[in-house]
């Protein structure tokens, strides 16, 4: 499976990363799959969740408003695809805690997402880095390419190939 991310989402993620420094932030990925299920389109993110807990080295995503936002997305034929969060001033590598959380989501009947996506935003040498991992139903993690862009750069289009 491949991932395509709407350009406005990339710009928003970049701004949320910068605005939250030095603390972590995060949220939920929404979008849809291609008819042949080979491509996931990330079209929207849920963020600034009121009951989330942000600190310098951790982020615990809250739930407030999720149900209402999720219903709105369903009406637009967009669905829960996974989670995103930041790793301020460090590389966007998945931690053991990140990995375990995604396996819990994968197995959750409530979430109905057997192949969740984890998107992490980090930084090195003044460049924002983004990485994604897809947790396949076979417990295999497919890591997509990492992309980077300058903190000053405006992104007009962003797509995995």
N, C-alpha and C positions, 0 to 999 in steps of 0.2 A: 504494500500500500504506500502511496505517496501523499504528501500534504501540500495544499495550496492555501496561502493565507492572504486574505483581502488586504489591499494596501492601506486602507484606513485603519485596520486593526494593528498593523505593524507600527504606524505612526502613533496610535494611541498607546500601545505597549511601551514604546520608546519614551513617550512623555510621562507615563505612569511610573516608569523606572526612575527617571530623573527627579520627578516630584516627590517620590517616596524616600529618596536618599536621606539619611544613611540606613533607614529601616527597610525590611522586606515588605513586599505587598504581593497580592495575587488575586486570583479569582477563577472563573469558570469559562471554558471554551464552548462555543455553540457553533453549529453549522450543519452540514449535510454531507452525504456520501454520493459519489457518482453511481449511476445505475448498475454498473458492473462491480461496484465496491472496491475499486482499485485506487480511488482518490478520495481523500477527505478534504472538504472545503471549510476552512475556519472563517466564518463571516462576522461573528459577534463575540464579545467577551462581556462577562458580568464582573464588575469590579466595584471598589469602594464599598464593600459589604460591611454594613454598620457594626455587626457583632464580631468581626474578624479581630484577631490579636496579632499585632505587628511588633517585632523587636529587631534588634541588630543582626541576629543570627537565626531567627525562626519566623515562620508565618503560619498561623492557624486560621484557616478560612472559616468564616462564619456561615450562617444559613439564612439569616434574615432577608426576606424578599425573594429568595431563590424560587420558591414555588410559583409566585406570581410572575416573575420574569420568565421562568421555564414555560409557563402556560402561554405567554406572549410569543415565545419562540416557536412553540408547537403550532400555534395558529399560522405562523409564517413558514411552516414546514422545515424548521430548523430544530436541531436536537442537541442534547448534551453530548460533547465529544471528549471532554477531559478537563484537566486542570492546568493552570499556569501560575507561576510565581517568580519572584526575582531573587537573585543572589547578589546583593550590592557589593560592588568593588571586588568581586571575585568571579572566577570562571563559572559558566552555567553547567556544571557537572551535577548529575543526579546523586543525591545522598542515599544512604541506606534507608533513612526515614521516608524520603520521597518514593523510593522503590516499593517499600512495604505499603505505603498509602495507596499507590496505584494498583497493587495486587489486591488490596481490600476492595477498591472500587470495581475492579474487574470481576470479582466474585460476588459482588452485591447484587441481589435480585432487585432491590429498590432502585439502583442507579440504571439498570438495563443498558450497560455499556461493556460488552465483553472484550472490546479492544480499545481501551482508553488511551488518549494522547496526553503526554506530559510535555509542556513547553516551559522552558526556563530561560530567563533573561539575566545575563551577567555582564561583566565588563573586564577588559584588560587594556592597559595603556591608553585609556581614553576612548576606547572603541566598545560600543555595546555589542554583545554577542548573544545569539539566540540558538538554543538547541531544542530538538524535539525527540521524544522517544515514543514509540507505539508499543503498547503491551499487547502482544498477539495472544489469541486464545490458547495457544500452546505453551504459555509462560515464557515465550521467547521475546526478548526486547529488541525491536528494530530501531536503531538510532539513525535519524536522518542527518544530513549534512549540517554543520554549524555555519551560520552566516554572520557576518559582522558589518557594522556600519558606524560611522563617526557619530559622536554625540551631537555634532553640529549639522550633520547631513540630513536633508529632508528626503524621505523615501517616497517615491511615487508609485513604484510597483515592486512586488516582492513575491517570488514564486520558487518553490523547490523544483528541481529538475532531476 
